[in-house]
Amino acid sequence: MADAVPTWEEIARDHGRFLYNVAYRLAGNDADAQDLVQEALVRVRRGLESYTPGSLEGWLARIVTNVFLDEVRRRRRRATVALPETPDAVLPPAPPADAPGDDLSDEVQRALGALPEDFRVAVVLCDVVGLSYEEIAAQQRVPVGTVRSRIHRGRRLLREALA
């Protein structure tokens, strides 16, 4: 029964960490990643009836990515409030215990977070999630050549930022 559609509870339990890792790599911080995961799980619940068995992680990554891009668009339309002069007063000094593994250093995560979102999404989906160029192209509704270009440029910008 490998092709059975999982329940929402199974997805939340078995793939919650995966969702969080993708969200964290896209958002760059714990609080935003948790918000993205919550919204993604709401969308999973709504979309589970129409899900056809296949690449579950690809489907979940697409949902998290779409939630992230929707939030980026929303933030562009909203006014932002600057942090106080002493951000340590409102921000925790150390990462939380449930932060993603040490597979990416803080320096790499900061460089990744500084990429334009199109490049960041392509690099994260390719290098962190492991999707193929074709899967990314289908998810983002762009040609494969555009995906290749975004990944190439994103990686180049990461190399320059880390040099």
N, CA, C and O of each residue as an XYZ file, in Angstrom:
652
protein
N       0.802     -1.192      0.000
C       0.000      0.000      0.000
C       0.850      1.263      0.000
O       0.529      2.242      0.674
N       1.953      1.229     -0.775
C       2.876      2.352     -0.825
C       2.233      3.578     -1.464
O       2.670      4.707     -1.241
N       1.196      3.346     -2.254
C       0.554      4.460     -2.943
C      -0.636      5.032     -2.179
O      -1.389      5.835     -2.729
N      -0.814      4.639     -0.943
C      -1.931      5.149     -0.156
C      -1.684      6.613      0.195
O      -0.549      7.025      0.437
N      -2.752      7.379      0.216
C      -2.659      8.791      0.580
C      -2.527      8.866      2.100
O      -3.374      8.336      2.819
N      -1.472      9.521      2.595
C      -1.304      9.601      4.053
C      -2.335     10.538      4.664
O      -2.892     11.402      3.988
N      -2.574     10.351      5.948
C      -3.470     11.260      6.654
C      -2.708     12.524      7.007
O      -1.479     12.561      6.948
N      -3.445     13.553      7.372
C      -2.823     14.804      7.769
C      -1.936     14.580      8.993
O      -0.838     15.131      9.077
N      -2.405     13.782      9.926
C      -1.643     13.505     11.138
C      -0.332     12.809     10.812
O       0.702     13.116     11.406
N      -0.370     11.867      9.867
C       0.862     11.181      9.454
C       1.844     12.162      8.821
O       3.046     12.096      9.079
N       1.339     13.060      8.002
C       2.211     14.046      7.372
C       2.821     14.951      8.431
O       4.029     15.187      8.421
N       2.004     15.456      9.338
C       2.511     16.342     10.385
C       3.556     15.636     11.235
O       4.584     16.224     11.571
N       3.303     14.382     11.583
C       4.212     13.627     12.445
C       5.472     13.210     11.703
O       6.578     13.401     12.209
N       5.320     12.647     10.516
C       6.448     12.049      9.808
C       7.237     13.035      8.950
O       8.404     12.790      8.645
N       6.621     14.135      8.564
C       7.287     15.062      7.649
C       7.396     16.482      8.214
O       7.822     17.402      7.516
N       7.010     16.653      9.471
C       7.094     17.981     10.089
C       8.503     18.530     10.105
O       8.716     19.712      9.837
N       9.464     17.682     10.416
C      10.873     18.119     10.446
C      11.333     18.538      9.052
O      12.033     19.540      8.904
N      10.943     17.776      8.031
C      11.284     18.131      6.651
C      10.703     19.500      6.297
O      11.393     20.353      5.739
N       9.419     19.699      6.631
C       8.773     20.986      6.355
C       9.516     22.120      7.056
O       9.746     23.179      6.471
N       9.887     21.888      8.311
C      10.589     22.922      9.073
C      11.952     23.235      8.450
O      12.324     24.403      8.344
N      12.699     22.211      8.040
C      14.016     22.451      7.445
C      13.908     23.273      6.165
O      14.693     24.199      5.955
N      12.945     22.944      5.311
C      12.757     23.719      4.083
C      12.360     25.153      4.435
O      12.905     26.107      3.879
N      11.419     25.298      5.348
C      10.959     26.632      5.749
C      12.097     27.444      6.360
O      12.232     28.635      6.080
N      12.914     26.804      7.192
C      14.021     27.516      7.839
C      15.040     27.985      6.808
O      15.549     29.102      6.903
N      15.337     27.153      5.839
C      16.309     27.540      4.797
C      15.771     28.685      3.945
O      16.538     29.530      3.484
N      14.468     28.716      3.737
C      13.878     29.807      2.965
C      13.766     31.084      3.787
O      14.116     32.163      3.309
N      13.286     30.968      5.006
C      13.013     32.149      5.832
C      14.256     32.653      6.554
O      14.431     33.860      6.726
N      15.111     31.740      6.972
C      16.344     32.145      7.620
C      16.255     32.331      9.121
O      17.260     32.653      9.755
N      15.085     32.137      9.711
C      14.992     32.243     11.169
C      13.876     31.332     11.672
O      12.966     30.944     10.940
N      13.993     31.013     12.959
C      13.097     30.038     13.571
C      11.638     30.486     13.597
O      10.746     29.717     13.238
N      11.393     31.718     14.018
C      10.010     32.182     14.167
C       9.265     32.173     12.831
O       8.140     31.682     12.746
N       9.895     32.716     11.797
C       9.254     32.726     10.482
C       9.084     31.309      9.946
O       8.076     30.996      9.313
N      10.081     30.448     10.204
C       9.979     29.063      9.740
C       8.805     28.356     10.397
O       8.077     27.617      9.734
N       8.614     28.576     11.694
C       7.483     27.958     12.380
C       6.155     28.463     11.816
O       5.218     27.685     11.637
N       6.076     29.758     11.540
C       4.858     30.310     10.939
C       4.601     29.700      9.565
O       3.463     29.374      9.228
N       5.669     29.547      8.770
C       5.519     28.958      7.437
C       5.022     27.518      7.537
O       4.157     27.102      6.765
N       5.563     26.765      8.478
C       5.144     25.364      8.647
C       3.677     25.294      9.055
O       2.930     24.462      8.540
N       3.265     26.154      9.970
C       1.862     26.139     10.388
C       0.938     26.416      9.211
O      -0.051     25.710      9.012
N       1.259     27.440      8.436
C       0.427     27.765      7.276
C       0.483     26.640      6.243
O      -0.529     26.314      5.622
N       1.661     26.048      6.058
C       1.789     24.942      5.106
C       0.923     23.759      5.539
O       0.278     23.126      4.702
N       0.905     23.460      6.825
C       0.080     22.342      7.302
C      -1.412     22.620      7.132
O      -2.194     21.698      6.901
N      -1.805     23.885      7.244
C      -3.203     24.245      6.965
C      -3.505     23.968      5.499
O      -4.548     23.408      5.164
N      -2.577     24.369      4.625
C      -2.789     24.139      3.190
C      -2.750     22.647      2.846
O      -3.477     22.193      1.962
N      -1.909     21.892      3.541
C      -1.869     20.444      3.325
C      -3.223     19.844      3.670
O      -3.745     19.013      2.927
N      -3.792     20.260      4.790
C      -5.105     19.735      5.198
C      -6.148     20.012      4.114
O      -6.958     19.145      3.784
N      -6.119     21.233      3.563
C      -7.095     21.591      2.523
C      -6.840     20.843      1.224
O      -7.783     20.498      0.512
N      -5.570     20.588      0.906
C      -5.234     19.995     -0.390
C      -5.103     18.487     -0.385
O      -4.917     17.880     -1.440
N      -5.195     17.874      0.777
C      -4.979     16.438      0.875
C      -6.008     15.626      0.083
O      -5.693     14.550     -0.427
N      -7.227     16.137     -0.016
C      -8.261     15.411     -0.770
C      -7.901     15.299     -2.247
O      -8.251     14.314     -2.898
N      -7.207     16.297     -2.776
C      -6.874     16.270     -4.198
C      -5.467     15.738     -4.460
O      -5.049     15.664     -5.616
N      -4.728     15.366     -3.416
C      -3.373     14.849     -3.589
C      -3.413     13.470     -4.227
O      -4.168     12.598     -3.798
N      -2.599     13.283     -5.249
C      -2.448     11.964     -5.847
C      -1.063     11.451     -5.469
O      -0.076     12.173     -5.614
N      -0.980     10.221     -4.990
C       0.309      9.690     -4.531
C       1.387      9.853     -5.584
O       1.173      9.652     -6.779
N       2.542     10.222     -5.091
C       3.700     10.456     -5.946
C       4.829     10.929     -5.061
O       5.131     10.308     -4.042
N       5.444     12.008     -5.441
C       6.539     12.572     -4.650
C       5.950     13.426     -3.531
O       5.711     14.619     -3.716
N       5.720     12.816     -2.378
C       5.122     13.529     -1.260
C       6.009     14.682     -0.804
O       5.517     15.783     -0.554
N       7.323     14.434     -0.694
C       8.212     15.510     -0.265
C       8.260     16.631     -1.292
O       8.374     17.797     -0.916
N       8.179     16.317     -2.547
C       8.122     17.354     -3.583
C       6.866     18.203     -3.442
O       6.913     19.426     -3.569
N       5.748     17.542     -3.180
C       4.472     18.242     -2.985
C       4.548     19.126     -1.748
O       4.116     20.278     -1.781
N       5.092     18.599     -0.662
C       5.212     19.377      0.574
C       6.170     20.558      0.399
O       5.904     21.656      0.889
N       7.284     20.328     -0.301
C       8.238     21.418     -0.548
C       7.589     22.520     -1.379
O       7.835     23.703     -1.145
N       6.770     22.137     -2.336
C       6.084     23.129     -3.162
C       5.124     23.956     -2.311
O       5.027     25.171     -2.483
N       4.422     23.306     -1.404
C       3.489     24.033     -0.539
C       4.239     25.020      0.344
O       3.842     26.181      0.449
N       5.322     24.572      0.984
C       6.099     25.472      1.849
C       6.670     26.632      1.032
O       6.654     27.777      1.482
N       7.165     26.339     -0.148
C       7.722     27.391     -1.002
C       6.656     28.403     -1.382
O       6.906     29.608     -1.356
N       5.482     27.930     -1.732
C       4.396     28.847     -2.088
C       3.975     29.700     -0.898
O       3.681     30.885     -1.057
N       3.945     29.103      0.296
C       3.624     29.871      1.504
C       4.682     30.952      1.712
O       4.355     32.098      2.019
N       5.961     30.578      1.543
C       7.056     31.536      1.695
C       6.919     32.692      0.695
O       7.016     33.860      1.073
N       6.695     32.361     -0.570
C       6.584     33.410     -1.596
C       5.367     34.300     -1.353
O       5.432     35.509     -1.574
N       4.260     33.716     -0.902
C       3.080     34.522     -0.562
C       3.402     35.488      0.571
O       2.975     36.643      0.545
N       4.150     35.025      1.561
C       4.519     35.882      2.693
C       5.471     36.996      2.254
O       5.356     38.125      2.729
N       6.399     36.694      1.361
C       7.307     37.728      0.832
C       6.493     38.811      0.132
O       6.735     40.002      0.327
N       5.536     38.396     -0.679
C       4.683     39.379     -1.380
C       3.872     40.200     -0.387
O       3.738     41.413     -0.550
N       3.324     39.546      0.650
C       2.546     40.242      1.676
C       3.396     41.274      2.406
O       2.946     42.392      2.654
N       4.606     40.904      2.742
C       5.492     41.823      3.473
C       5.879     43.024      2.636
O       6.081     44.114      3.170
N       5.983     42.842      1.347
C       6.303     43.981      0.468
C       5.189     45.021      0.489
O       5.442     46.216      0.339
N       3.961     44.561      0.676
C       2.820     45.483      0.683
C       2.609     46.131      2.041
O       1.969     47.178      2.134
N       3.144     45.518      3.104
C       2.965     46.030      4.466
C       4.124     46.922      4.865
O       5.259     46.729      4.430
N       3.816     47.900      5.702
C       4.877     48.714      6.286
C       5.596     47.869      7.329
O       4.981     47.037      7.997
N       6.888     48.084      7.463
C       7.648     47.327      8.449
C       8.049     48.228      9.606
O       8.195     49.441      9.452
N       8.221     47.619     10.746
C       8.637     48.332     11.935
C      10.067     47.931     12.236
O      10.379     46.742     12.299
N      10.946     48.918     12.423
C      12.347     48.633     12.686
C      12.521     48.068     14.092
O      11.758     48.385     15.005
N      13.538     47.227     14.248
C      13.866     46.691     15.559
C      14.452     47.804     16.431
O      14.987     48.784     15.912
N      14.353     47.658     17.726
C      14.958     48.659     18.602
C      16.480     48.645     18.467
O      17.055     47.728     17.881
N      17.124     49.676     19.019
C      18.576     49.783     18.939
C      19.284     48.583     19.542
O      20.375     48.223     19.099
N      18.692     47.970     20.529
C      19.295     46.793     21.163
C      18.420     45.570     20.865
O      17.569     45.208     21.678
N      18.621     44.938     19.717
C      17.775     43.805     19.353
C      17.905     42.639     20.316
O      16.999     41.808     20.386
N      19.015     42.546     21.071
C      19.151     41.449     22.030
C      18.074     41.495     23.102
O      17.777     40.485     23.739
N      17.493     42.669     23.297
C      16.438     42.794     24.299
C      15.162     42.083     23.868
O      14.360     41.681     24.711
N      14.969     41.927     22.559
C      13.756     41.281     22.066
C      14.019     39.981     21.316
O      13.087     39.226     21.041
N      15.279     39.713     20.984
C      15.627     38.502     20.249
C      16.421     37.564     21.150
O      17.233     38.026     21.951
N      16.206     36.266     21.036
C      16.994     35.352     21.854
C      18.455     35.362     21.410
O      18.726     35.441     20.212
N      19.400     35.282     22.345
C      20.801     35.352     21.986
C      21.333     34.097     21.315
O      22.330     34.170     20.596
N      20.706     32.952     21.525
C      21.183     31.705     20.940
C      20.059     31.047     20.160
O      18.885     31.260     20.466
N      20.405     30.245     19.145
C      19.362     29.547     18.399
C      18.645     28.549     19.292
O      19.244     28.019     20.228
N      17.379     28.284     19.022
C      16.618     27.338     19.836
C      17.138     25.912     19.654
O      17.810     25.596     18.672
N      16.812     25.076     20.611
C      17.284     23.692     20.589
C      16.744     22.915     19.396
O      17.375     21.956     18.952
N      15.583     23.314     18.866
C      15.006     22.580     17.739
C      15.381     23.178     16.395
O      14.732     22.894     15.388
N      16.434     24.012     16.366
C      16.897     24.579     15.095
C      17.403     23.441     14.217
O      17.778     22.382     14.721
N      17.414     23.658     12.905
C      17.857     22.593     12.011
C      19.281     22.163     12.335
O      20.025     22.889     12.994
N      19.648     20.987     11.869
C      20.985     20.461     12.115
C      22.070     21.405     11.636
O      21.805     22.398     10.959
N      23.275     21.079     11.998
C      24.414     21.932     11.675
C      24.917     21.702     10.265
O      26.081     21.982      9.976
N      24.071     21.198      9.381
C      24.522     20.935      8.034
C      24.848     22.224      7.279
O      25.621     22.182      6.323
N      24.298     23.338      7.667
C      24.651     24.636      7.097
C      25.097     25.548      8.229
O      24.402     25.690      9.234
N      26.259     26.164      8.060
C      26.748     27.065      9.094
C      25.908     28.342      9.122
O      25.152     28.626      8.192
N      26.054     29.102     10.205
C      25.346     30.376     10.308
C      25.742     31.305      9.171
O      24.914     32.045      8.639
N      27.010     31.257      8.808
C      27.508     32.117      7.723
C      26.839     31.762      6.395
O      26.451     32.647      5.634
N      26.708     30.473      6.124
C      26.048     30.024      4.891
C      24.567     30.382      4.942
O      24.008     30.824      3.939
N      23.922     30.198      6.095
C      22.503     30.534      6.219
C      22.277     32.024      5.999
O      21.313     32.417      5.342
N      23.165     32.858      6.547
C      23.033     34.317      6.328
C      23.202     34.660      4.856
O      22.449     35.468      4.312
N      24.190     34.047      4.211
C      24.418     34.297      2.780
C      23.215     33.817      1.970
O      22.804     34.478      1.017
N      22.657     32.677      2.343
C      21.474     32.157      1.665
C      20.299     33.105      1.852
O      19.552     33.366      0.909
N      20.134     33.620      3.061
C      19.047     34.550      3.350
C      19.167     35.870      2.623
O      18.169     36.562      2.422
N      20.393     36.233      2.220
C      20.607     37.492      1.512
C      20.335     37.386      0.013
O      20.279     38.401     -0.682
N      20.166     36.165     -0.485
C      19.891     35.999     -1.922
C      18.506     36.526     -2.260
O      17.599     36.454     -1.431
N      18.330     37.056     -3.470
C      16.965     37.388     -3.920
C      16.105     36.119     -3.864
O      16.593     35.017     -4.114
N      14.817     36.290     -3.533
C      14.003     35.102     -3.254
C      13.925     34.110     -4.400
O      13.858     32.908     -4.141
N      13.931     34.551     -5.668
C      13.884     33.594     -6.779
C      15.102     32.686     -6.772
O      14.987     31.479     -6.987
N      16.277     33.273     -6.524
C      17.505     32.482     -6.476
C      17.510     31.595     -5.236
O      17.898     30.429     -5.303
N      17.075     32.152     -4.096
C      17.064     31.393     -2.838
C      16.159     30.174     -2.965
O      16.542     29.072     -2.574
N      14.967     30.367     -3.507
C      14.027     29.251     -3.661
C      14.642     28.163     -4.531
O      14.588     26.985     -4.179
N      15.224     28.546     -5.662
C      15.805     27.562     -6.578
C      16.953     26.807     -5.916
O      17.032     25.584     -6.026
N      17.842     27.521     -5.232
C      18.987     26.875     -4.584
C      18.527     25.965     -3.450
O      19.018     24.843     -3.326
N      17.599     26.426     -2.628
C      17.115     25.592     -1.521
C      16.425     24.340     -2.053
O      16.690     23.238     -1.572
N      15.549     24.495     -3.033
C      14.838     23.325     -3.561
C      15.790     22.329     -4.219
O      15.558     21.122     -4.160
N      16.856     22.824     -4.843
C      17.811     21.942     -5.497
C      18.804     21.354     -4.503
O      18.955     20.135     -4.423
N      19.480     22.212     -3.745
C      20.607     21.772     -2.927
C      20.230     21.309     -1.523
O      20.953     20.510     -0.927
N      19.122     21.791     -0.991
C      18.714     21.369      0.353
C      17.642     20.279      0.275
O      17.755     19.239      0.923
N      16.600     20.530     -0.526
C      15.509     19.563     -0.643
C      15.888     18.412     -1.567
O      15.482     17.272     -1.341
N      16.668     18.707     -2.612
C      17.100     17.661     -3.525
C      16.183     17.434     -4.704
O      16.223     16.371     -5.323
N      15.350     18.419     -5.028
C      14.472     18.273     -6.190
C      15.282     18.407     -7.476
O      16.312     19.081     -7.503
N      14.816     17.767     -8.530
C      15.461     17.890     -9.839
C      15.086     19.231    -10.458
O      14.132     19.882    -10.032
N      15.845     19.629    -11.462
C      15.548     20.881    -12.156
C      14.139     20.855    -12.734
O      13.428     21.859    -12.713
N      13.741     19.684    -13.256
C      12.419     19.563    -13.858
C      11.321     19.723    -12.802
O      10.303     20.367    -13.054
N      11.530     19.136    -11.625
C      10.538     19.278    -10.554
C      10.425     20.730    -10.091
O       9.330     21.229     -9.835
N      11.568     21.393     -9.988
C      11.554     22.806     -9.584
C      10.848     23.644    -10.637
O      10.054     24.525    -10.308
N      11.135     23.370    -11.903
C      10.506     24.118    -12.994
C       8.989     23.934    -12.962
O       8.239     24.895    -13.134
N       8.543     22.703    -12.743
C       7.106     22.450    -12.692
C       6.486     23.163    -11.496
O       5.408     23.747    -11.607
N       7.161     23.115    -10.365
C       6.638     23.747     -9.156
C       6.554     25.261     -9.298
O       5.566     25.877     -8.898
N       7.586     25.849     -9.866
C       7.647     27.304     -9.982
C       6.966     27.827    -11.248
O       6.826     29.035    -11.440
N       6.551     26.905    -12.097
C       5.892     27.260    -13.368
C       6.785     28.160    -14.230
O       6.352     29.187    -14.753
N       8.047     27.733    -14.355
C       9.010     28.428    -15.205
C       9.733     27.378    -16.039
O       9.722     26.201    -15.680
N      10.362     27.777    -17.143
C      11.115     26.810    -17.942
C      12.327     26.261    -17.174
O      12.838     26.908    -16.260
N      12.773     25.072    -17.554
C      13.928     24.455    -16.915
C      15.160     25.351    -17.061
O      15.986     25.421    -16.151
N      15.282     26.023    -18.182
C      16.418     26.926    -18.391
C      16.447     28.049    -17.364
O      17.518     28.463    -16.919
N      15.283     28.537    -16.993
C      15.205     29.580    -15.965
C      15.663     29.029    -14.622
O      16.363     29.711    -13.873
N      15.270     27.803    -14.316
C      15.705     27.160    -13.074
C      17.223     27.020    -13.064
O      17.878     27.354    -12.077
N      17.775     26.525    -14.162
C      19.232     26.363    -14.250
C      19.932     27.701    -14.038
O      20.922     27.786    -13.310
N      19.415     28.731    -14.673
C      20.002     30.063    -14.545
C      19.928     30.569    -13.109
O      20.909     31.100    -12.589
N      18.777     30.410    -12.467
C      18.618     30.873    -11.085
C      19.545     30.121    -10.133
O      20.136     30.712     -9.230
N      19.662     28.822    -10.345
C      20.553     28.038     -9.485
C      21.995     28.458     -9.710
O      22.744     28.637     -8.750
N      22.389     28.614    -10.951
C      23.756     29.031    -11.260
C      24.061     30.395    -10.651
O      25.087     30.574     -9.996
N      23.169     31.348    -10.869
C      23.393     32.691    -10.316
C      23.352     32.690     -8.792
O      24.151     33.367     -8.145
N      22.427     31.935     -8.225
C      22.338     31.850     -6.772
C      23.596     31.260     -6.169
O      24.108     31.770     -5.172
N      24.096     30.194     -6.763
C      25.330     29.584     -6.259
C      26.512     30.539     -6.406
O      27.366     30.624     -5.524
N      26.550     31.252     -7.526
C      27.642     32.220     -7.728
C      27.589     33.317     -6.670
O      28.617     33.688     -6.104
N      26.394     33.834     -6.404
C      26.238     34.866     -5.359
C      26.616     34.322     -3.979
O      27.197     35.038     -3.163
N      26.288     33.065     -3.724
C      26.681     32.454     -2.447
C      28.197     32.349     -2.353
O      28.774     32.662     -1.311
N      28.848     31.915     -3.423
C      30.320     31.816     -3.414
C      30.939     33.189     -3.159
O      31.868     33.321     -2.362
N      30.414     34.211     -3.842
C      30.960     35.561     -3.666
C      30.744     36.038     -2.237
O      31.633     36.661     -1.656
N      29.583     35.759     -1.662
C      29.301     36.211     -0.297
C      30.175     35.484      0.721
O      30.523     36.043      1.761
N      30.525     34.244      0.418
C      31.304     33.453      1.369
C      32.808     33.560      1.145
O      33.592     33.065      1.954
N      33.214     34.202      0.053
C      34.658     34.322     -0.254
C      35.360     35.285      0.684
O      36.566     35.497      0.562
